[in-house]
């Protein structure tokens, strides 16, 4: 997550129930908890640690969660994009 301003604007408008996939929901929850706990946007490395410390994920879900976190580096929000 490279754009902290965007994350701080978007996260308050998201809710766990918006995510139907359990892995997506878990990763969102970890990001949200991290921001509320540390008052900063987590790095990819911090999220991987959070995923490692999470109970209740199957081995497949764990692998998907780590893959999702790794892919967050590739997601960028350009201020000049027009919707």
N, C-alpha and C positions, 0 to 999 in steps of 0.2 A: 504494500500500500504506500504509494509515493506521494499522494496528494492529501496532506493532513487537513487542509481547509475543506476540501470536498468531503472527506470522511466525517469530519465534525458536523457538517451540514446534513449529510445523508443519514448517518446512523440513528439520530433521534427519530427519524420518520419510518424506520424499519422496525418490524416486530417479528418475533420468531414464527408466528403462525403464517407469515407470508412465504415461508420456505417449506415446501412439501417433502423434499428429499431430506431424510434424517441427517445425512452427512453435511449438506448445505446448512441445515438448521444448527447443527452442532458448531460448525466453523463460525457462523454468524454469532452465535452465543458466546463463543470464546473471544471473538473480536470485541463484542459489546462489553463483556466482563472486564477485559483487559483495559479498555478505554476508561471505564468507570473506576477501576482499581488504581491505575497508574497515571491517569489523566494525560495519556499520550497514545498515539496510534501504534499498534504492535508492529515490530519487524517480522519478516518471514521467519527468521530463526526463533523469535519469541513464540510465535504461533505454533511452530513445530514442537517446541517444548511443552506448550499447553496441550497440544493434541496427545503427546506422549504421556502426560499426566492425567488424561481423561479416562475414566472408567466407563464401561458399558458399550464400548464399540467392539464389534466383531473384528476379526483380522482383516477381512475385506473392507469393512467400513474404515478401519484405521488407515489402510493403504490409500483409499480414496480421499480421506481427509488430508493426508500428507500431500498427495498429488494436487489437490485443490489449493492448499496453502502454497505449494511450490509455484502454481500457475498464477498466483496473485501478483507476482513480479511482472508478468506479461500484460497485466491490465493497467492501462493508463487512461486518464481522463484529460482530454484536451479542452482548454478553455474556449478555443475557437470553433469547436464542433457546434453545429446548429441542428436542433431537433425539429 
